[in-house]
Amino acid sequence: MIAEEKYVFTSSTKSKIIYLALTGFILFGLGVFMAMRSTDHKGEGHASGEISTNLVASNEDAAGHTEEHTQAVEHHGSPVWLKRIYTSLWQNNIFFAGIGIIGLFFIAIQYASQAGWSAPIKRIPLAIGHWIPFSGILMLVLWFLVKGDLFHWTHSNLYVEGGKDFDEIIKGKSTFFFWPLAAGSFPLFYVFRMILFFALWYLFFTMIKKHMLEEDTDGGNEHWYSMRKLSAIFLIIFAVSSSVSAWDWVMSIDTHWFSTMFGWYVFASWWVTGLATITLIIVYLKSAGYLTVVTANHLHDLGKFVFAFSIFWTYIWFCQFLLIYYANIPEETVYFYQRMRVAPYSWIFFANVFLNFVLPFLLLMTRDAKRHISMLKVVCPIVIIGHWFDFYNMVTPGVMQGNGGIGFLEIGLGLVFMSAFLYVVLSSLTKFPLVAKNHPFMSESMHHHI
């Protein structure tokens, strides 16, 4: 019989999270002030226009439509400082939404694969999944706030044939956004998908959570079989919805560009970030005296997951890059040109590989490293921060062009989102036992040895 463990969300921990949020707000306010002053001194759009000229030049020979490409890379609308706020809000919400979704995905993988080793740790990803409804509401609200600045395809003048701003390429993609309404009207199909995906994810989260908690009181195998069935259905839905959401929320920012590997790429970044987050919370709980049934063998498996999927992310990253590099088609290479050769994105592009592959690979290479709490406390934050940069470079260049940057504004908003995420997750942990009491594979897990 497993002794019941309950997490206590102490006032000290709450205070630290509140201080973290206050620090984020202060940095954000300072960043906005500095961005507004910078705009006043330099004038708006200078860097953006310079980048636009470079990008158009790189595409002109192959496409021959200078005006269309200028439209593709110049996003008019709000002042530069306000665009930076919108871009950072969108990037952070997508990043943390992915971690929440991965909490549910991790649970579903364990049940569908009939894994026994993970029985004592499933309540941690369950708590992480509580972020899903918050991110869903934020996503919908933010989209209506930022759509004109982040998503070039939302401008109705692009779809007026014969007009000076008509864009044939974007018009060809209009059904994907606007069906069944007319191109350039309200993007009903796009918004419907957003609501549908979050509704399905939250629906499966609540059903699986219900069975997980009822198993504690009822015992037996009935709930486990129900969760296995629900998990298998969810994984099929997630396979489609995760890719389409990546196209909708990230890839459509660069409307003229597309990659057939992009859904996999975003999933890989979400997945390894979620694994690092789950592992980090577990090792901190373990250090605080919780999760007594979790052993070095369980930590070893978690460390192997972070190690292996850091390599998997790198494989997807390199495959997407290599396919575009050796084809050398200007309409495709413009995406990497902007991120590799344009400040301030170039250093982030190369730092991605170092933070998300080189360091995790070297630090977690040995068996002992994967089993030690101290090493996991070092590697997991590196992976999380590294993939925050990864999402930054997916979102920001397509919106900000040469006016982007990482300063107090972006760091501050990142800290605000992180503090809100942690508060929701840790509050959720207090509402149920940390370890499932009647999991049918608990005995197997307690004798797990590798």
C-alpha positions as a Markdown table, in Angstrom:
| # | Residue | x | y | z |
|---|---|---|---|---|
| 1 | Met | 0.0 | 0.0 | 0.0 |
| 2 | Ile | 1.4 | 3.4 | -1.0 |
| 3 | Ala | 1.3 | 6.0 | 1.7 |
| 4 | Glu | -0.6 | 9.1 | 0.7 |
| 5 | Glu | 1.5 | 12.1 | 0.0 |
| 6 | Lys | 0.0 | 15.6 | -0.4 |
| 7 | Tyr | 1.9 | 18.6 | -1.7 |
| 8 | Val | 1.8 | 21.7 | 0.5 |
| 9 | Phe | 2.0 | 24.9 | -1.5 |
| 10 | Thr | 3.7 | 26.9 | 1.2 |
| 11 | Ser | 3.5 | 30.7 | 1.7 |
| 12 | Ser | 7.3 | 30.8 | 1.1 |
| 13 | Thr | 6.9 | 29.2 | -2.3 |
| 14 | Lys | 4.0 | 31.5 | -3.2 |
| 15 | Ser | 6.0 | 34.5 | -2.2 |
| 16 | Lys | 8.9 | 33.5 | -4.5 |
| 17 | Ile | 6.5 | 33.1 | -7.4 |
| 18 | Ile | 4.9 | 36.5 | -6.7 |
| 19 | Tyr | 8.4 | 38.1 | -6.5 |
| 20 | Leu | 9.2 | 36.4 | -9.8 |
| 21 | Ala | 6.1 | 37.9 | -11.4 |
| 22 | Leu | 6.8 | 41.3 | -9.9 |
| 23 | Thr | 10.3 | 41.2 | -11.3 |
| 24 | Gly | 8.9 | 40.2 | -14.7 |
| 25 | Phe | 6.4 | 43.1 | -14.6 |
| 26 | Ile | 9.2 | 45.6 | -13.7 |
| 27 | Leu | 11.5 | 44.4 | -16.4 |
| 28 | Phe | 8.6 | 44.4 | -18.9 |
| 29 | Gly | 7.7 | 48.0 | -18.0 |
| 30 | Leu | 11.3 | 49.1 | -18.3 |
| 31 | Gly | 11.6 | 47.3 | -21.6 |
| 32 | Val | 8.5 | 49.0 | -23.0 |
| 33 | Phe | 9.9 | 52.4 | -21.9 |
| 34 | Met | 13.2 | 51.7 | -23.5 |
| 35 | Ala | 11.5 | 50.5 | -26.7 |
| 36 | Met | 9.4 | 53.6 | -27.0 |
| 37 | Arg | 12.4 | 55.8 | -26.5 |
| 38 | Ser | 14.4 | 53.9 | -29.1 |
| 39 | Thr | 11.5 | 54.2 | -31.6 |
| 40 | Asp | 11.4 | 58.0 | -31.0 |
| 41 | His | 15.1 | 58.4 | -31.6 |
| 42 | Lys | 15.5 | 56.1 | -34.6 |
| 43 | Gly | 12.2 | 56.4 | -36.3 |
| 44 | Glu | 9.9 | 53.5 | -37.0 |
| 45 | Gly | 10.4 | 51.0 | -39.8 |
| 46 | His | 14.0 | 51.9 | -40.8 |
| 47 | Ala | 15.4 | 48.5 | -40.0 |
| 48 | Ser | 12.4 | 46.8 | -41.2 |
| 49 | Gly | 12.7 | 48.5 | -44.6 |
| 50 | Glu | 16.3 | 47.6 | -44.8 |
| 51 | Ile | 15.6 | 43.9 | -44.2 |
| 52 | Ser | 12.7 | 44.0 | -46.6 |
| 53 | Thr | 15.0 | 45.2 | -49.3 |
| 54 | Asn | 17.5 | 42.4 | -48.6 |
| 55 | Leu | 14.9 | 39.7 | -48.6 |
| 56 | Val | 13.2 | 40.9 | -51.8 |
| 57 | Ala | 16.6 | 40.9 | -53.5 |
| 58 | Ser | 17.1 | 37.3 | -52.5 |
| 59 | Asn | 13.8 | 36.3 | -54.0 |
| 60 | Glu | 13.6 | 38.5 | -57.0 |
| 61 | Asp | 15.4 | 36.3 | -59.5 |
| 62 | Ala | 13.4 | 33.2 | -58.8 |
| 63 | Ala | 10.0 | 34.7 | -58.3 |
| 64 | Gly | 10.1 | 37.9 | -60.3 |
| 65 | His | 7.4 | 39.5 | -58.2 |
| 66 | Thr | 9.2 | 42.2 | -56.2 |
| 67 | Glu | 6.0 | 43.9 | -55.0 |
| 68 | Glu | 4.5 | 40.7 | -53.7 |
| 69 | His | 7.6 | 39.8 | -51.8 |
| 70 | Thr | 7.8 | 43.2 | -50.3 |
| 71 | Gln | 4.3 | 42.8 | -49.0 |
| 72 | Ala | 5.2 | 39.4 | -47.6 |
| 73 | Val | 8.0 | 40.7 | -45.5 |
| 74 | Glu | 6.7 | 44.2 | -44.5 |
| 75 | His | 4.0 | 44.1 | -41.9 |
| 76 | His | 2.4 | 47.5 | -41.5 |
| 77 | Gly | 0.3 | 48.4 | -38.5 |
| 78 | Ser | 1.1 | 49.2 | -34.9 |
| 79 | Pro | 4.2 | 51.1 | -33.6 |
| 80 | Val | 7.3 | 49.0 | -33.3 |
| 81 | Trp | 7.3 | 48.9 | -29.5 |
| 82 | Leu | 3.7 | 47.7 | -29.5 |
| 83 | Lys | 4.5 | 45.0 | -32.1 |
| 84 | Arg | 7.2 | 43.7 | -29.8 |
| 85 | Ile | 4.7 | 43.4 | -27.0 |
| 86 | Tyr | 2.2 | 41.5 | -29.3 |
| 87 | Thr | 4.9 | 39.2 | -30.6 |
| 88 | Ser | 6.3 | 38.4 | -27.2 |
| 89 | Leu | 2.8 | 37.7 | -25.8 |
| 90 | Trp | 2.1 | 35.3 | -28.7 |
| 91 | Gln | 5.4 | 33.6 | -28.5 |
| 92 | Asn | 5.2 | 33.0 | -24.7 |
| 93 | Asn | 1.6 | 31.8 | -24.9 |
| 94 | Ile | 2.4 | 29.2 | -27.6 |
| 95 | Phe | 5.5 | 28.1 | -25.7 |
| 96 | Phe | 3.7 | 27.5 | -22.4 |
| 97 | Ala | 0.6 | 26.2 | -24.1 |
| 98 | Gly | 2.8 | 23.5 | -25.6 |
| 99 | Ile | 4.2 | 22.5 | -22.2 |
| 100 | Gly | 0.6 | 22.2 | -20.8 |
| 101 | Ile | -0.5 | 20.0 | -23.8 |
| 102 | Ile | 2.6 | 17.8 | -23.4 |
| 103 | Gly | 1.6 | 17.1 | -19.8 |
| 104 | Leu | -1.5 | 15.4 | -21.2 |
| 105 | Phe | 0.4 | 13.8 | -24.1 |
| 106 | Phe | 2.9 | 12.3 | -21.6 |
| 107 | Ile | 0.2 | 10.7 | -19.6 |
| 108 | Ala | -1.5 | 9.4 | -22.8 |
| 109 | Ile | 1.7 | 7.9 | -24.0 |
| 110 | Gln | 2.2 | 6.0 | -20.7 |
| 111 | Tyr | -1.3 | 4.5 | -20.7 |
| 112 | Ala | -1.4 | 3.7 | -24.5 |
| 113 | Ser | 2.0 | 1.9 | -24.3 |
| 114 | Gln | 1.1 | 0.2 | -21.0 |
| 115 | Ala | 4.2 | 1.5 | -19.3 |
| 116 | Gly | 4.8 | 0.5 | -15.8 |
| 117 | Trp | 7.8 | 2.5 | -14.7 |
| 118 | Ser | 6.0 | 5.8 | -14.7 |
| 119 | Ala | 3.3 | 4.9 | -12.3 |
| 120 | Pro | 4.6 | 7.1 | -9.4 |
| 121 | Ile | 5.2 | 10.3 | -11.5 |
| 122 | Lys | 2.0 | 10.7 | -13.5 |
| 123 | Arg | 0.5 | 13.2 | -11.2 |
| 124 | Ile | 3.2 | 15.8 | -12.1 |
| 125 | Pro | 2.2 | 15.9 | -15.9 |
| 126 | Leu | -1.4 | 15.8 | -14.7 |
| 127 | Ala | -0.8 | 19.0 | -12.8 |
| 128 | Ile | 0.9 | 20.6 | -15.8 |
| 129 | Gly | -2.1 | 19.8 | -17.9 |
| 130 | His | -4.2 | 22.2 | -15.8 |
| 131 | Trp | -2.6 | 25.0 | -17.9 |
| 132 | Ile | -4.4 | 24.0 | -21.0 |
| 133 | Pro | -7.7 | 25.9 | -20.4 |
| 134 | Phe | -5.8 | 29.1 | -19.4 |
| 135 | Ser | -3.6 | 29.0 | -22.5 |
| 136 | Gly | -6.7 | 28.3 | -24.7 |
| 137 | Ile | -8.5 | 31.4 | -23.4 |
| 138 | Leu | -5.4 | 33.5 | -23.8 |
| 139 | Met | -4.8 | 32.2 | -27.3 |
| 140 | Leu | -8.2 | 33.2 | -28.5 |
| 141 | Val | -8.2 | 36.6 | -26.8 |
| 142 | Leu | -4.6 | 37.3 | -28.0 |
| 143 | Trp | -5.4 | 36.3 | -31.6 |
| 144 | Phe | -8.0 | 39.0 | -31.9 |
| 145 | Leu | -5.6 | 41.5 | -30.3 |
| 146 | Val | -2.5 | 40.8 | -32.4 |
| 147 | Lys | -3.9 | 39.4 | -35.7 |
| 148 | Gly | -3.4 | 42.5 | -37.8 |
| 149 | Asp | 0.3 | 42.8 | -36.8 |
| 150 | Leu | 1.4 | 39.2 | -36.6 |
| 151 | Phe | -0.7 | 37.6 | -39.4 |
| 152 | His | -0.2 | 39.3 | -42.7 |
| 153 | Trp | -2.9 | 37.1 | -44.4 |
| 154 | Thr | -5.6 | 38.7 | -42.3 |
| 155 | His | -5.5 | 42.0 | -44.3 |
| 156 | Ser | -8.5 | 42.0 | -46.7 |
| 157 | Asn | -6.8 | 44.1 | -49.4 |
| 158 | Leu | -4.6 | 41.1 | -50.2 |
| 159 | Tyr | -7.5 | 39.3 | -51.7 |
| 160 | Val | -8.9 | 42.0 | -54.0 |
| 161 | Glu | -8.0 | 40.9 | -57.5 |
| 162 | Gly | -6.7 | 43.8 | -59.6 |
| 163 | Gly | -5.9 | 45.8 | -56.5 |
| 164 | Lys | -2.4 | 47.2 | -55.9 |
| 165 | Asp | -2.0 | 44.9 | -52.8 |
| 166 | Phe | -3.4 | 41.7 | -54.4 |
| 167 | Asp | -1.3 | 38.7 | -53.4 |
| 168 | Glu | -1.9 | 35.6 | -55.6 |
| 169 | Ile | 0.1 | 33.3 | -53.3 |
| 170 | Ile | -1.9 | 34.2 | -50.2 |
| 171 | Lys | -5.1 | 34.2 | -52.2 |
| 172 | Gly | -4.3 | 30.6 | -53.1 |
| 173 | Lys | -4.2 | 29.7 | -49.4 |
| 174 | Ser | -7.3 | 31.6 | -48.4 |
| 175 | Thr | -9.6 | 28.5 | -48.2 |
| 176 | Phe | -7.4 | 27.2 | -45.4 |
| 177 | Phe | -8.1 | 30.3 | -43.4 |
| 178 | Phe | -11.5 | 31.6 | -44.4 |
| 179 | Trp | -13.7 | 28.6 | -45.5 |
| 180 | Pro | -16.7 | 28.6 | -45.9 |
| 181 | Leu | -16.7 | 32.5 | -45.9 |
| 182 | Ala | -15.2 | 34.7 | -48.6 |
| 183 | Ala | -11.5 | 35.3 | -48.7 |
| 184 | Gly | -10.5 | 38.4 | -46.8 |
| 185 | Ser | -13.6 | 38.2 | -44.5 |
| 186 | Phe | -13.7 | 36.6 | -41.0 |
| 187 | Pro | -11.3 | 33.6 | -40.8 |
| 188 | Leu | -14.0 | 31.3 | -39.5 |
| 189 | Phe | -12.2 | 28.0 | -40.4 |
| 190 | Tyr | -9.0 | 29.2 | -38.6 |
| 191 | Val | -10.8 | 30.3 | -35.4 |
| 192 | Phe | -13.0 | 27.2 | -35.4 |
| 193 | Arg | -9.9 | 25.0 | -35.5 |
| 194 | Met | -8.3 | 26.9 | -32.6 |
| 195 | Ile | -11.4 | 26.5 | -30.4 |
| 196 | Leu | -11.9 | 22.9 | -31.5 |
| 197 | Phe | -8.3 | 21.9 | -30.7 |
| 198 | Phe | -8.3 | 23.4 | -27.2 |
| 199 | Ala | -11.8 | 22.0 | -26.5 |
| 200 | Leu | -10.7 | 18.5 | -27.5 |
| 201 | Trp | -7.5 | 18.7 | -25.5 |
| 202 | Tyr | -9.3 | 19.9 | -22.4 |
| 203 | Leu | -12.1 | 17.3 | -22.9 |
| 204 | Phe | -9.7 | 14.4 | -22.9 |
| 205 | Phe | -7.7 | 16.0 | -20.1 |
| 206 | Thr | -10.8 | 16.1 | -17.8 |
| 207 | Met | -11.9 | 12.6 | -18.7 |
| 208 | Ile | -8.5 | 11.1 | -18.1 |
| 209 | Lys | -8.1 | 13.1 | -14.9 |
| 210 | Lys | -11.5 | 11.9 | -13.6 |
| 211 | His | -10.5 | 8.2 | -14.1 |
| 212 | Met | -7.0 | 8.8 | -12.5 |
| 213 | Leu | -8.5 | 10.2 | -9.4 |
| 214 | Glu | -11.4 | 7.7 | -9.1 |
| 215 | Glu | -8.8 | 4.9 | -9.3 |
| 216 | Asp | -7.5 | 6.1 | -6.0 |
| 217 | Thr | -10.8 | 5.4 | -4.3 |
| 218 | Asp | -12.2 | 2.5 | -6.4 |
| 219 | Gly | -9.1 | 0.4 | -7.1 |
| 220 | Gly | -9.3 | -2.4 | -9.6 |
| 221 | Asn | -8.4 | -2.3 | -13.3 |
| 222 | Glu | -11.5 | -0.8 | -14.8 |
| 223 | His | -10.3 | 2.8 | -14.7 |
| 224 | Trp | -6.9 | 1.8 | -16.1 |
| 225 | Tyr | -8.6 | 0.1 | -19.2 |
| 226 | Ser | -10.7 | 3.2 | -19.7 |
| 227 | Met | -7.7 | 5.5 | -19.6 |
| 228 | Arg | -5.8 | 3.3 | -22.0 |
| 229 | Lys | -8.7 | 3.6 | -24.5 |
| 230 | Leu | -9.1 | 7.3 | -24.0 |
| 231 | Ser | -5.3 | 7.8 | -24.4 |
| 232 | Ala | -5.2 | 5.9 | -27.7 |
| 233 | Ile | -8.1 | 8.0 | -29.1 |
| 234 | Phe | -6.4 | 11.2 | -27.8 |
| 235 | Leu | -3.1 | 10.3 | -29.5 |
| 236 | Ile | -4.8 | 10.0 | -32.9 |
| 237 | Ile | -6.4 | 13.4 | -32.4 |
| 238 | Phe | -3.2 | 14.9 | -31.1 |
| 239 | Ala | -1.2 | 13.7 | -34.1 |
| 240 | Val | -3.4 | 15.8 | -36.4 |
| 241 | Ser | -4.2 | 18.8 | -34.2 |
| 242 | Ser | -0.6 | 19.4 | -33.1 |
| 243 | Ser | 0.6 | 19.7 | -36.7 |
| 244 | Val | -2.3 | 21.8 | -37.8 |
| 245 | Ser | -1.9 | 24.1 | -34.8 |
| 246 | Ala | 1.8 | 24.6 | -35.6 |
| 247 | Trp | 0.8 | 25.6 | -39.2 |
| 248 | Asp | -1.9 | 27.9 | -37.9 |
| 249 | Trp | -0.2 | 29.6 | -35.0 |
| 250 | Val | 3.4 | 29.8 | -36.1 |
| 251 | Met | 4.0 | 28.9 | -39.7 |
| 252 | Ser | 1.2 | 31.2 | -41.1 |
| 253 | Ile | 3.1 | 34.2 | -39.7 |
| 254 | Asp | 5.5 | 33.8 | -42.6 |
| 255 | Thr | 2.6 | 33.3 | -45.0 |
| 256 | His | 4.6 | 32.8 | -48.2 |
| 257 | Trp | 6.9 | 30.2 | -46.7 |
| 258 | Phe | 6.1 | 26.7 | -45.7 |
| 259 | Ser | 7.8 | 23.5 | -44.6 |
| 260 | Thr | 6.3 | 20.0 | -44.7 |
| 261 | Met | 8.4 | 19.2 | -41.6 |
| 262 | Phe | 7.2 | 22.2 | -39.6 |
| 263 | Gly | 4.5 | 20.3 | -37.6 |
| 264 | Trp | 7.1 | 17.7 | -36.5 |
| 265 | Tyr | 9.6 | 20.5 | -35.7 |
| 266 | Val | 7.2 | 22.4 | -33.3 |
| 267 | Phe | 6.1 | 19.1 | -31.7 |
| 268 | Ala | 9.7 | 18.1 | -31.1 |
| 269 | Ser | 10.4 | 21.4 | -29.4 |
| 270 | Trp | 7.2 | 21.2 | -27.3 |
| 271 | Trp | 7.9 | 17.6 | -26.4 |
| 272 | Val | 11.5 | 17.9 | -25.1 |
| 273 | Thr | 10.5 | 21.1 | -23.3 |
| 274 | Gly | 7.6 | 19.4 | -21.6 |
| 275 | Leu | 9.9 | 16.4 | -20.6 |
| 276 | Ala | 12.4 | 18.8 | -19.1 |
| 277 | Thr | 9.7 | 20.6 | -17.2 |
| 278 | Ile | 8.2 | 17.4 | -15.8 |
| 279 | Thr | 11.7 | 16.2 | -14.8 |
| 280 | Leu | 12.6 | 19.5 | -13.2 |
| 281 | Ile | 9.4 | 19.6 | -11.1 |
| 282 | Ile | 10.0 | 16.0 | -10.0 |
| 283 | Val | 13.6 | 16.5 | -8.9 |
| 284 | Tyr | 12.6 | 19.6 | -6.9 |
| 285 | Leu | 9.8 | 17.8 | -5.2 |
| 286 | Lys | 12.2 | 14.9 | -4.5 |
| 287 | Ser | 14.7 | 17.4 | -3.0 |
| 288 | Ala | 11.9 | 18.8 | -0.8 |
| 289 | Gly | 11.2 | 15.3 | 0.6 |
| 290 | Tyr | 8.2 | 14.4 | -1.6 |
| 291 | Leu | 7.9 | 11.5 | -4.0 |
| 292 | Thr | 9.6 | 9.0 | -1.7 |
| 293 | Val | 8.8 | 6.1 | -4.0 |
| 294 | Val | 10.6 | 7.8 | -6.9 |
| 295 | Thr | 14.1 | 6.3 | -7.2 |
| 296 | Ala | 17.3 | 7.0 | -9.2 |
| 297 | Asn | 16.0 | 4.5 | -11.7 |
| 298 | His | 12.9 | 6.6 | -12.4 |
| 299 | Leu | 15.1 | 9.7 | -12.7 |
| 300 | His | 17.4 | 7.7 | -15.1 |
| 301 | Asp | 14.4 | 7.1 | -17.4 |
| 302 | Leu | 13.4 | 10.8 | -17.3 |
| 303 | Gly | 17.0 | 11.8 | -18.0 |
| 304 | Lys | 17.2 | 9.4 | -20.9 |
| 305 | Phe | 14.0 | 10.9 | -22.3 |
| 306 | Val | 15.5 | 14.4 | -22.2 |
| 307 | Phe | 18.7 | 13.2 | -23.6 |
| 308 | Ala | 17.2 | 11.2 | -26.4 |
| 309 | Phe | 14.6 | 13.8 | -27.5 |
| 310 | Ser | 17.2 | 16.6 | -27.5 |
| 311 | Ile | 18.9 | 14.5 | -30.2 |
| 312 | Phe | 15.5 | 13.9 | -31.9 |
| 313 | Trp | 14.8 | 17.7 | -32.0 |
| 314 | Thr | 18.3 | 18.2 | -33.5 |
| 315 | Tyr | 17.6 | 15.6 | -36.1 |
| 316 | Ile | 14.3 | 17.3 | -37.1 |
| 317 | Trp | 16.0 | 20.7 | -37.0 |
| 318 | Phe | 18.9 | 19.6 | -39.3 |
| 319 | Cys | 16.6 | 17.7 | -41.7 |
| 320 | Gln | 14.4 | 20.8 | -42.2 |
| 321 | Phe | 17.5 | 23.0 | -42.7 |
| 322 | Leu | 19.3 | 20.6 | -44.9 |
| 323 | Leu | 16.4 | 20.0 | -47.3 |
| 324 | Ile | 16.0 | 23.7 | -47.8 |
| 325 | Tyr | 19.7 | 24.4 | -48.0 |
| 326 | Tyr | 20.6 | 21.9 | -50.7 |
| 327 | Ala | 17.5 | 22.7 | -52.8 |
| 328 | Asn | 18.5 | 26.4 | -52.6 |
| 329 | Ile | 15.1 | 27.7 | -53.7 |
| 330 | Pro | 15.0 | 31.4 | -52.8 |
| 331 | Glu | 11.3 | 31.3 | -51.7 |
| 332 | Glu | 12.4 | 28.7 | -49.1 |
| 333 | Thr | 15.9 | 29.9 | -48.1 |
| 334 | Val | 14.6 | 33.4 | -47.3 |
| 335 | Tyr | 13.3 | 31.9 | -44.0 |
| 336 | Phe | 16.8 | 30.7 | -42.9 |
| 337 | Tyr | 18.6 | 33.7 | -44.5 |
| 338 | Gln | 16.6 | 36.0 | -42.2 |
| 339 | Arg | 17.4 | 34.0 | -39.1 |
| 340 | Met | 21.1 | 33.1 | -39.8 |
| 341 | Arg | 22.4 | 36.4 | -41.2 |
| 342 | Val | 20.3 | 39.2 | -39.7 |
| 343 | Ala | 20.8 | 40.7 | -36.3 |
| 344 | Pro | 19.5 | 40.1 | -33.7 |
| 345 | Tyr | 18.4 | 36.6 | -34.8 |
| 346 | Ser | 21.7 | 35.2 | -36.0 |
| 347 | Trp | 23.2 | 34.6 | -32.6 |
| 348 | Ile | 20.0 | 33.0 | -31.4 |
| 349 | Phe | 19.9 | 30.7 | -34.4 |
| 350 | Phe | 23.3 | 29.2 | -33.6 |
| 351 | Ala | 22.8 | 29.4 | -29.8 |
| 352 | Asn | 19.8 | 27.1 | -30.4 |
| 353 | Val | 22.0 | 24.2 | -31.5 |
| 354 | Phe | 24.4 | 24.8 | -28.6 |
| 355 | Leu | 21.7 | 25.0 | -25.8 |
| 356 | Asn | 19.3 | 22.4 | -27.2 |
| 357 | Phe | 21.8 | 19.8 | -28.5 |
| 358 | Val | 25.4 | 20.3 | -27.5 |
| 359 | Leu | 25.0 | 20.9 | -23.8 |
| 360 | Pro | 22.3 | 18.3 | -23.1 |
| 361 | Phe | 24.2 | 15.8 | -25.2 |
| 362 | Leu | 27.5 | 16.3 | -23.3 |
| 363 | Leu | 26.0 | 16.8 | -19.8 |
| 364 | Leu | 23.7 | 13.8 | -19.9 |
| 365 | Met | 25.9 | 11.4 | -21.9 |
| 366 | Thr | 26.9 | 9.3 | -18.9 |
| 367 | Arg | 24.7 | 6.9 | -16.9 |
| 368 | Asp | 25.4 | 8.6 | -13.6 |
| 369 | Ala | 24.5 | 12.1 | -15.0 |
| 370 | Lys | 21.0 | 10.9 | -15.8 |
| 371 | Arg | 20.5 | 9.6 | -12.2 |
| 372 | His | 21.8 | 12.6 | -10.2 |
| 373 | Ile | 19.3 | 15.3 | -9.1 |
| 374 | Ser | 22.0 | 18.0 | -9.2 |
| 375 | Met | 22.8 | 17.3 | -12.8 |
| 376 | Leu | 19.1 | 17.2 | -13.9 |
| 377 | Lys | 18.7 | 20.6 | -12.1 |
| 378 | Val | 21.3 | 22.0 | -14.4 |
| 379 | Val | 20.4 | 20.4 | -17.7 |
| 380 | Cys | 16.6 | 20.8 | -17.6 |
| 381 | Pro | 16.6 | 24.6 | -17.2 |
| 382 | Ile | 19.1 | 24.8 | -20.1 |
| 383 | Val | 16.7 | 22.9 | -22.3 |
| 384 | Ile | 13.7 | 24.9 | -21.3 |
| 385 | Ile | 15.4 | 28.3 | -21.9 |
| 386 | Gly | 17.0 | 27.0 | -25.1 |
| 387 | His | 13.6 | 26.1 | -26.5 |
| 388 | Trp | 12.1 | 29.4 | -25.4 |
| 389 | Phe | 14.8 | 30.9 | -27.7 |
| 390 | Asp | 13.7 | 28.4 | -30.4 |
| 391 | Phe | 10.1 | 29.6 | -30.3 |
| 392 | Tyr | 11.4 | 33.2 | -30.3 |
| 393 | Asn | 13.2 | 32.6 | -33.5 |
| 394 | Met | 10.1 | 30.8 | -35.0 |
| 395 | Val | 7.8 | 33.7 | -34.3 |
| 396 | Thr | 9.6 | 37.1 | -34.1 |
| 397 | Pro | 11.6 | 37.5 | -37.4 |
| 398 | Gly | 8.5 | 37.1 | -39.5 |
| 399 | Val | 6.8 | 39.9 | -37.6 |
| 400 | Met | 9.5 | 42.3 | -36.5 |
| 401 | Gln | 11.9 | 41.9 | -39.4 |
| 402 | Gly | 15.0 | 43.9 | -38.3 |
| 403 | Asn | 13.3 | 45.6 | -35.4 |
| 404 | Gly | 13.3 | 42.6 | -33.1 |
| 405 | Gly | 15.5 | 41.9 | -30.1 |
| 406 | Ile | 15.7 | 40.2 | -26.8 |
| 407 | Gly | 15.7 | 42.8 | -24.0 |
| 408 | Phe | 13.9 | 43.6 | -20.8 |
| 409 | Leu | 10.5 | 43.5 | -22.5 |
| 410 | Glu | 10.8 | 39.9 | -23.7 |
| 411 | Ile | 12.6 | 38.6 | -20.6 |
| 412 | Gly | 10.0 | 40.3 | -18.4 |
| 413 | Leu | 7.0 | 38.8 | -20.2 |
| 414 | Gly | 8.7 | 35.4 | -20.1 |
| 415 | Leu | 9.0 | 35.6 | -16.3 |
| 416 | Val | 5.4 | 36.7 | -16.0 |
| 417 | Phe | 4.2 | 33.8 | -18.0 |
| 418 | Met | 6.5 | 31.4 | -16.1 |
| 419 | Ser | 5.2 | 32.6 | -12.7 |
| 420 | Ala | 1.6 | 32.2 | -13.8 |
| 421 | Phe | 2.3 | 28.8 | -15.2 |
| 422 | Leu | 4.1 | 27.7 | -12.0 |
| 423 | Tyr | 1.3 | 29.0 | -9.8 |
| 424 | Val | -1.4 | 27.1 | -11.7 |
| 425 | Val | 0.7 | 23.9 | -11.7 |
| 426 | Leu | 1.7 | 24.0 | -8.0 |
| 427 | Ser | -1.9 | 24.9 | -7.0 |
| 428 | Ser | -3.2 | 21.9 | -8.9 |
| 429 | Leu | -0.7 | 19.6 | -7.2 |
| 430 | Thr | -2.4 | 20.4 | -3.8 |
| 431 | Lys | -5.7 | 19.0 | -5.0 |
| 432 | Phe | -4.9 | 15.3 | -5.2 |
| 433 | Pro | -2.3 | 12.8 | -3.9 |
| 434 | Leu | 1.1 | 13.1 | -5.4 |
| 435 | Val | 1.3 | 9.4 | -6.1 |
| 436 | Ala | -1.5 | 7.1 | -7.3 |
| 437 | Lys | -2.5 | 4.7 | -4.5 |
| 438 | Asn | -4.2 | 2.0 | -6.5 |
| 439 | His | -2.3 | 2.1 | -9.9 |
| 440 | Pro | -2.2 | -1.6 | -11.2 |
| 441 | Phe | 1.4 | -1.2 | -12.2 |
| 442 | Met | 2.7 | 0.4 | -9.0 |
| 443 | Ser | 4.3 | -2.8 | -7.8 |
| 444 | Glu | 6.2 | -3.1 | -11.1 |
| 445 | Ser | 7.3 | 0.5 | -10.8 |
| 446 | Met | 8.6 | 0.1 | -7.3 |
| 447 | His | 10.8 | -2.8 | -8.4 |
| 448 | His | 11.9 | -1.0 | -11.5 |
| 449 | His | 15.7 | -1.2 | -11.9 |
| 450 | Ile | 17.9 | -0.2 | -14.9 |
